[in-house]
Amino acid sequence: MNFQSRSTSLSTVPSVVRRPSVSSRLSSAVSIAERGEAQDGGGIAGQDQIEEEIAKIKRYEDFTTIDWVQDAAREQLRRKARRKRQAGLYGSGQVDWRQKIREAYDAAQGWIVVTIIGVAIGLNAAFLSIITEWLADIKLGYCTTKFYLNEDFCCWGADSGACKGWHQWTGFEPMNYIIYIIFATLFALTAATLVKAYAPYAAGSGISEIKCIIAGFVMKGFLGFWTLVIKSLALPLAIASGLSVGKEGPSVHYAVCTGNVISRLFAKYRQNASKTREVLSACAAAGVAVAFGSPIGGVLFSLEEMSSTFPLKTLWRSYFCALVATAVLAAMNPFRTGQLVMFQVKYDRSWHFFEVLFYIIIGVFGGLYGAFVMKWNLRAQAFRKKYLTNYAVLEATLLAVATAIVCYPNAFLRIEMTESMKVLFRECEGAEDYHDLCDPGHRFGNVVSLILATIIRIFFVIISYGCKVPAGIFVPSMAVGASFGRTVGIIVQAIHEANPKSVFFSSCAPDVPCITPGTYAFLGAAAALSGIMHITVSVVVIMFELTGALTYILPTMIVVGVTKAVSELFGKGGIADRMIWFSGFPYLDHKEEHNFGVPVSHAMISDVVSIPSTGMTLKAVERLLTKDNYQGFPIVEDETSKILIGYIGRTELRYAVDRAKRQHTLSPLAKCTFATTSSTTTADPTTPLIHPSTPAASSDPLDYASSQATTISFAPYIDTTPVTVHPRLPLETVMELFRKIGPRVILIEHRGRLTGLVTVKDCLKYQFKAEAAEHHLSHPREGDLRRMEEEGQERVWGIIRAAAGWVSDAVGRVSRGRIRLSDSWEGQRGGYGIEGDGHPSAAATTVMAGAADGGGGGGVLGRGMIMDGTEEEGGEEDEGLELENR
């Protein structure tokens, strides 16, 4: 927004200057720097101060969108002010070595910030890897020499099966089973309680929300300090609990949180959203880089999936941040093997062209897996949002219990998912044989176990992704694909051994193994990851960096290409895009192409609340500001002509009113003018906002302002060149304007007259309605199917409530039996808040109600605590975010 100079002169307000050019239907905001040639250094300093104050207010406006046009204008003003200061210093000859150092620091500040952030992300990733491995192994046993070592470090250097330092908890296997379940339950309970009590935004993956934030959506606290702390603490617990969730998605979240927290320490990034966006895009690349040990893959992931705009400077910053983070992780060497991730592997054998047939089968599986999981996970999310919102901790705990009970008997589900992929990726020759995976005599049993592991893991991924703990879907999907791929590899190997002389296998050399089942697992992981995220190039590069095998780039490209083709048959967009749609965030996907064939007038808001340039009183303006459903107001000459003059944001208007009332004693009947005048361009930004209607009769301007009729001019705060379009402009072009230049609102005018306005949400509402109408035509029985789905959800919820009631009654009976057997019950009645008649006291009832309402969190913790005034429980799925009931 073009704020021009931030005040007016004390002269009488002249007549209205009509908005100059109404012939141009597509005008973008004019830079403030182009309008401030007549301002002196003091004027620029005052303007900078007001800009900073308004920007500070906007940082605390939750669930709003950033106007990138305004942000670019502010950045140009800042650059012009810096050039003027430099020109003044150089012209006066006052430049010394301190000034040169300050200039060099300002120029290099971006690289300094990116370096610090990269180091912090690398250190955090290393510590999380070490802690996660120890927590995952402690469920199965302990190290007798040093308790803080995981199984790999405890058995370092020992031969396979000859480790004497690592022991299971007991020699009785059913007891180990129970201990495994207890540890899993405690880990999940702790993680869910931390998230619910201190940082609700730390739940989930975070990739969907970060995509919206980088695009300009404001979510207060989502990238805050406490979100970073709780995400880092709860993530190892969630992974170690055995839930079918991964750490790669949350790695992007804590990396972006790190970048946001550190960049806020520098004024250059604190005051400029576009520069912060560069840092956040670079941090997303670094998060993927440390998660997969793939710096180039991380940069491509940020380019392909995360960022709606990715200029060359952002590409270079992302590359450097990923490089620094990966180098720090390599220096920390968390696994003491030189590997950056546990499932990193090397292949020394090539592939054969007849295997392409099986690669295509794996690719088809990846596409079908992605479509199936996305469909049913969204249904599970809808059920969770409707019925389980108040039971977040209990839900995560019960999921961990169920996962532990079901997964422990299966050797490939019992171990942590990254370790499982490490086992499945390995070649059989020269490596440890886990669970006789390479033994031909156990081939049938392993195939059955792997098929069961695939099916069970898919089920738990569907119901676990989205629970209120840090939860990603990258690694669970890769584990599903790896188990299926290894199954295919074992079957192909068995077919080859049964028919070694077949023409189909004629390209196999006679003295070396022909089929490598581990490569099939590797390609299956790539297919599942591509299928669930709908990404292609970054997956190929990530997999290449994981293996370092140039020979397997072509098979990976074949598999990912087939997966992409199959996925597109079931709809566009990966799980992150579907979650954005499900949550109702105002995000226009730059990968989508629309052809509505209608003008923007079909989607615009016609009933617009506008402000006349003259005639409103201060009381009327303040009454307008009390209504929370308006983020800004178009300025018109009068309500009859509707000639558009400009636009003023709600924040700017509120700030201007408060500033005028601080500086002067104003009557509620004081007149307000929003007319742009010639004097507003050259006025000193530090002068009052008050225009006396008659000459002053008192030496005190405050006394005069309170006693005489005054006119308050808000013209300096008006954007006189908002983005405007013609009502007949195609809606697709307007959506492209939102994507490319990023205004918060676009005004619709016809021959200079205001006819409406449109925002991103209005475009999305029309898109959803159009798609719903088209879907209804092609699926006329969709309403019946939806009703059946809702009835099914009701039945499931009824079963859950019945089971919970039965368990509660059983526990109550046991508890009452124990109470009757207690000799000290009478003496403890008062201590436990029990009245004389045996009923709970009011305080005890309150505490129990709080615990029940917290869903297991208990009392204050169950309701969520605000740590720094920025993290609120309402941030999980705020009702205000819903565009409509889908």
DASULRA-V889051 format. One record per backbone hydrogen bond with DSSP energy under -0.5 kcal/mol. NH is the residue of the N-H (numbers start at 1). CO is the residue of the C=O. E is the energy in kcal/mol with one decimal. If there is no record, write none. Layout:
[[NH	CO	E] [NH	CO	E]]
//
This chain:
[[3	1	-1.1] [5	680	-0.6] [8	688	-0.8] [17	676	-1.2] [18	16	-0.7] [22	20	-0.7] [25	23	-0.7] [27	724	-0.6] [34	31	-0.6] [35	32	-1.4] [36	32	-0.7] [36	33	-0.6] [39	36	-1.4] [44	40	-2.0] [45	41	-2.1] [46	42	-2.5] [47	43	-2.3] [48	44	-2.7] [49	45	-2.0] [50	46	-2.0] [51	47	-2.7] [52	48	-2.5] [53	49	-2.1] [54	50	-2.5] [55	51	-2.5] [56	52	-2.2] [57	53	-1.8] [58	54	-2.3] [59	55	-1.3] [60	57	-1.5] [61	58	-1.6] [62	60	-0.9] [63	218	-1.8] [64	61	-0.6] [66	216	-3.1] [68	66	-1.0] [68	742	-2.6] [71	67	-2.2] [72	68	-2.2] [73	69	-1.9] [74	70	-2.6] [75	71	-2.2] [76	72	-2.1] [77	73	-2.1] [78	74	-2.3] [79	75	-2.2] [80	76	-2.2] [81	77	-2.6] [82	78	-2.1] [83	79	-2.4] [84	80	-2.6] [85	81	-2.3] [86	82	-2.5] [87	83	-2.8] [88	84	-2.5] [89	85	-2.4] [90	86	-3.0] [91	87	-2.3] [92	88	-1.6] [93	89	-0.8] [94	89	-1.9] [95	89	-0.5] [100	96	-1.7] [101	97	-2.0] [102	98	-2.3] [103	99	-2.3] [104	100	-2.4] [105	101	-2.5] [106	102	-2.4] [107	103	-2.0] [108	104	-2.0] [109	105	-0.8] [112	108	-2.0] [113	109	-2.7] [114	110	-2.3] [115	111	-2.1] [116	112	-2.4] [117	113	-2.5] [118	114	-2.5] [119	115	-2.3] [120	116	-2.3] [121	117	-2.6] [122	118	-2.3] [123	119	-2.4] [124	120	-2.4] [125	121	-2.5] [126	122	-2.0] [127	123	-2.3] [128	124	-2.4] [129	125	-2.0] [130	126	-2.1] [131	127	-2.5] [132	128	-2.5] [133	129	-2.0] [134	130	-1.8] [135	131	-2.6] [136	132	-2.3] [137	133	-1.9] [138	134	-2.0] [139	135	-0.6] [140	137	-1.5] [141	137	-1.5] [142	167	-2.6] [144	142	-0.5] [144	165	-3.4] [149	146	-1.7] [154	150	-2.5] [155	151	-2.1] [156	153	-1.1] [158	155	-1.9] [162	159	-2.3] [167	142	-2.6] [167	165	-0.6] [169	140	-0.7] [173	171	-0.7] [175	172	-0.7] [176	172	-1.7] [177	173	-2.1] [178	174	-1.8] [179	175	-2.4] [180	176	-2.4] [181	177	-1.9] [182	178	-2.4] [183	179	-2.6] [184	180	-2.1] [185	181	-2.4] [186	182	-2.5] [187	183	-2.6] [188	184	-2.2] [189	185	-2.6] [190	186	-2.5] [191	187	-2.4] [192	188	-2.6] [193	189	-2.2] [194	190	-2.4] [195	191	-2.1] [196	192	-2.5] [197	193	-2.5] [198	194	-2.2] [199	194	-0.9] [199	195	-1.0] [202	199	-2.1] [203	200	-1.4] [204	467	-0.6] [204	469	-2.5] [210	206	-2.3] [211	207	-2.2] [212	208	-1.5] [213	209	-2.4] [214	210	-2.8] [215	211	-1.4] [216	212	-0.6] [216	213	-1.2] [217	212	-2.8] [218	64	-3.7] [219	217	-0.6] [222	219	-1.8] [224	221	-1.5] [228	224	-1.8] [229	225	-2.3] [230	226	-2.6] [231	227	-2.4] [232	228	-2.0] [233	229	-1.9] [234	230	-3.1] [235	231	-1.8] [236	232	-0.6] [237	233	-0.7] [238	234	-2.6] [239	235	-2.4] [240	236	-2.6] [241	237	-1.5] [242	239	-1.4] [243	238	-0.8] [245	243	-2.7] [246	472	-1.8] [251	247	-1.5] [252	248	-1.1] [252	249	-0.9] [253	249	-1.3] [254	250	-2.9] [255	251	-1.8] [256	252	-2.3] [257	253	-2.6] [258	254	-2.1] [259	255	-2.1] [260	256	-2.5] [261	257	-2.7] [262	258	-2.4] [263	259	-2.4] [264	260	-1.6] [265	262	-1.5] [266	263	-1.8] [269	266	-1.0] [270	266	-2.2] [271	267	-1.8] [272	269	-0.5] [276	272	-1.6] [277	273	-2.2] [278	274	-1.4] [279	275	-1.8] [280	276	-2.5] [281	277	-2.3] [282	278	-2.0] [283	279	-2.4] [284	280	-2.1] [285	281	-1.7] [286	282	-2.0] [287	283	-2.5] [288	284	-1.8] [289	285	-2.1] [290	286	-2.3] [291	287	-1.4] [292	288	-2.1] [293	289	-1.3] [294	289	-1.3] [298	294	-2.1] [299	295	-1.9] [300	296	-2.4] [301	297	-2.3] [302	298	-2.3] [303	299	-2.0] [304	300	-3.0] [305	301	-2.9] [306	301	-1.1] [307	302	-2.3] [315	311	-2.0] [316	312	-2.1] [317	313	-2.3] [318	314	-2.7] [319	315	-2.2] [320	316	-2.3] [321	317	-2.6] [322	318	-2.5] [323	319	-2.1] [324	320	-2.5] [325	321	-2.5] [326	322	-2.3] [327	323	-2.3] [328	324	-2.4] [329	325	-2.1] [330	326	-2.5] [331	327	-2.2] [332	328	-2.2] [333	329	-1.8] [335	339	-0.5] [336	333	-1.3] [344	341	-1.3] [345	546	-1.2] [355	352	-1.5] [356	353	-1.5] [357	354	-0.9] [359	355	-2.2] [360	356	-2.3] [361	357	-1.4] [362	358	-2.1] [363	359	-2.4] [364	360	-2.6] [365	361	-2.1] [366	362	-2.2] [367	363	-2.0] [368	364	-2.4] [369	365	-3.1] [370	366	-2.2] [371	367	-2.1] [372	368	-2.6] [373	369	-2.8] [374	370	-2.3] [375	371	-2.0] [376	372	-2.2] [377	373	-2.7] [378	374	-1.9] [379	375	-1.2] [380	376	-2.2] [381	377	-2.6] [382	378	-2.2] [383	379	-2.3] [384	380	-2.5] [385	381	-2.7] [386	382	-1.9] [387	383	-2.5] [388	383	-0.6] [388	384	-1.4] [391	388	-1.5] [392	389	-0.6] [394	855	-1.4] [395	391	-2.7] [396	392	-2.2] [397	393	-2.2] [398	394	-2.6] [399	395	-2.4] [400	396	-2.0] [401	397	-2.2] [402	398	-2.8] [403	399	-2.7] [404	400	-2.5] [405	401	-2.5] [406	402	-2.3] [407	403	-2.7] [408	404	-1.8] [410	407	-1.1] [411	409	-0.5] [413	410	-0.9] [414	410	-1.8] [415	411	-0.7] [420	416	-2.3] [421	417	-2.4] [422	418	-1.9] [423	419	-2.0] [424	420	-2.4] [425	421	-2.4] [426	422	-0.8] [431	428	-0.9] [434	432	-1.0] [436	433	-0.9] [437	434	-1.4] [439	436	-1.0] [440	438	-0.6] [442	439	-1.4] [443	440	-1.3] [446	442	-2.2] [447	443	-2.3] [448	444	-2.3] [449	445	-2.4] [450	446	-2.8] [451	447	-2.4] [452	448	-2.5] [453	449	-2.5] [454	450	-2.3] [455	451	-2.3] [456	452	-2.9] [457	453	-2.4] [458	454	-2.0] [459	455	-2.0] [460	456	-2.3] [461	457	-2.4] [462	458	-2.0] [463	459	-1.7] [464	460	-1.9] [465	461	-2.0] [467	464	-2.3] [469	467	-2.4] [471	204	-1.0] [472	246	-1.6] [477	473	-1.5] [478	474	-2.3] [479	475	-2.9] [480	476	-2.1] [481	477	-2.6] [482	478	-2.6] [483	479	-2.2] [484	480	-2.1] [485	481	-2.8] [486	482	-2.6] [487	483	-1.7] [488	484	-2.2] [489	485	-2.6] [490	486	-2.6] [491	487	-2.2] [492	488	-2.7] [493	489	-2.4] [494	490	-2.3] [495	491	-2.3] [496	492	-2.3] [497	493	-2.3] [498	494	-1.8] [499	495	-1.5] [502	499	-1.3] [505	502	-0.9] [506	503	-1.7] [508	505	-1.7] [517	515	-0.6] [519	516	-1.2] [520	516	-0.8] [521	517	-1.6] [522	518	-2.1] [523	519	-2.4] [524	520	-2.4] [525	521	-2.1] [526	522	-1.7] [527	523	-2.3] [528	524	-2.4] [529	525	-2.2] [530	526	-2.4] [531	527	-2.4] [532	528	-2.0] [533	529	-1.7] [534	530	-2.1] [540	536	-2.0] [541	537	-2.2] [542	538	-2.5] [543	539	-2.5] [544	540	-2.0] [545	541	-2.6] [546	542	-1.7] [547	543	-1.6] [548	544	-3.5] [550	548	-0.8] [552	549	-1.0] [553	550	-1.5] [556	552	-1.6] [557	553	-2.5] [558	554	-2.3] [559	555	-2.6] [560	556	-2.7] [561	557	-2.4] [562	558	-2.3] [563	559	-2.4] [564	560	-2.6] [565	561	-2.2] [566	562	-2.5] [567	563	-2.7] [568	564	-2.1] [569	565	-0.7] [569	566	-0.9] [570	567	-1.7] [571	568	-0.9] [575	532	-2.5] [578	574	-2.2] [579	575	-2.0] [580	576	-1.7] [581	577	-2.1] [582	578	-2.6] [583	579	-2.5] [584	580	-1.2] [585	580	-1.6] [587	585	-1.8] [589	587	-0.7] [592	589	-1.1] [600	729	-2.4] [601	727	-1.6] [602	599	-1.6] [603	600	-1.4] [604	600	-1.4] [605	757	-3.2] [606	604	-0.6] [608	606	-1.7] [610	608	-0.8] [611	634	-2.7] [613	636	-1.9] [614	637	-0.5] [616	672	-0.6] [618	670	-2.0] [619	668	-2.4] [621	617	-2.0] [622	618	-2.4] [623	619	-2.0] [624	620	-1.9] [625	621	-1.7] [626	622	-0.9] [627	624	-1.0] [628	626	-0.6] [630	627	-0.7] [633	648	-2.8] [635	646	-2.9] [636	611	-2.4] [636	634	-0.5] [637	643	-2.1] [642	638	-2.2] [644	752	-2.8] [645	635	-3.3] [646	635	-1.5] [647	719	-1.4] [648	633	-2.3] [650	631	-2.6] [653	649	-2.3] [654	650	-2.5] [655	651	-2.4] [656	652	-2.5] [657	653	-2.3] [658	654	-2.3] [659	655	-2.5] [660	656	-2.3] [661	657	-2.3] [662	658	-1.8] [663	659	-1.9] [664	660	-1.6] [666	664	-0.8] [670	667	-2.0] [671	710	-1.8] [672	616	-3.1] [673	712	-3.1] [674	613	-3.4] [675	613	-0.6] [680	677	-0.6] [681	678	-0.7] [682	679	-0.6] [683	679	-0.9] [687	684	-1.7] [691	711	-2.5] [692	690	-0.5] [693	709	-1.5] [701	699	-0.7] [704	700	-2.0] [705	701	-2.5] [706	702	-1.7] [707	703	-1.1] [707	704	-0.5] [708	704	-2.0] [711	691	-2.4] [712	671	-3.5] [713	689	-1.5] [713	711	-0.6] [714	673	-2.9] [714	712	-0.6] [717	714	-1.6] [718	715	-1.8] [719	647	-3.3] [720	718	-1.0] [722	719	-0.6] [724	27	-0.8] [724	722	-0.5] [725	747	-2.1] [729	726	-1.9] [731	598	-2.4] [734	730	-1.6] [735	731	-2.3] [736	732	-1.8] [737	733	-1.8] [738	734	-2.0] [739	735	-1.9] [740	736	-2.7] [741	737	-2.2] [742	737	-1.2] [746	758	-2.5] [747	723	-2.3] [748	756	-3.1] [749	725	-2.1] [749	747	-0.6] [750	753	-2.5] [753	750	-1.5] [754	642	-3.1] [755	748	-3.0] [756	748	-1.5] [757	605	-1.5] [758	746	-2.4] [763	759	-1.8] [764	760	-2.3] [765	761	-2.7] [766	762	-2.1] [767	763	-2.3] [768	764	-2.8] [769	765	-2.3] [770	766	-2.7] [771	767	-2.6] [772	768	-2.5] [773	769	-2.5] [774	770	-2.3] [775	771	-2.6] [776	772	-2.3] [777	773	-1.8] [778	774	-1.8] [779	775	-2.1] [782	779	-1.8] [785	781	-2.1] [786	782	-2.4] [787	783	-2.3] [788	784	-2.3] [789	785	-2.2] [790	786	-2.5] [791	787	-2.5] [792	788	-2.3] [793	789	-2.3] [794	790	-2.3] [795	791	-2.3] [796	792	-2.5] [797	793	-2.8] [798	794	-2.4] [799	795	-2.3] [800	796	-2.4] [801	797	-2.6] [802	798	-2.4] [803	799	-2.7] [804	800	-2.7] [805	801	-2.7] [806	802	-2.4] [807	803	-2.4] [808	804	-2.6] [809	805	-2.6] [810	806	-2.4] [811	807	-2.8] [812	808	-2.5] [813	809	-2.5] [814	810	-2.3] [815	811	-2.8] [816	812	-2.7] [817	813	-2.1] [818	814	-2.1] [819	815	-2.3] [820	816	-2.1] [821	817	-1.2] [822	818	-0.6] [822	819	-1.1] [825	822	-0.8] [828	824	-1.1] [828	825	-0.7] [829	826	-0.9] [832	828	-1.7] [833	830	-1.5] [834	829	-3.1] [835	839	-2.9] [838	835	-1.7] [841	833	-3.4] [845	841	-2.5] [846	842	-2.2] [847	843	-2.3] [848	844	-2.7] [849	845	-2.6] [850	846	-2.4] [851	847	-2.4] [852	848	-2.6] [853	849	-2.6] [854	850	-1.9] [855	852	-1.3] [856	851	-1.5] [857	854	-1.0] [858	851	-0.7] [859	847	-0.5] [861	858	-1.1] [862	858	-1.3] [863	859	-1.0] [863	860	-0.6] [864	860	-0.9] [864	861	-0.6] [865	197	-3.5] [867	865	-0.7] [872	870	-0.6] [875	872	-1.6] [876	873	-1.4] [881	878	-1.8] [882	879	-1.4] [886	884	-0.9]]
//
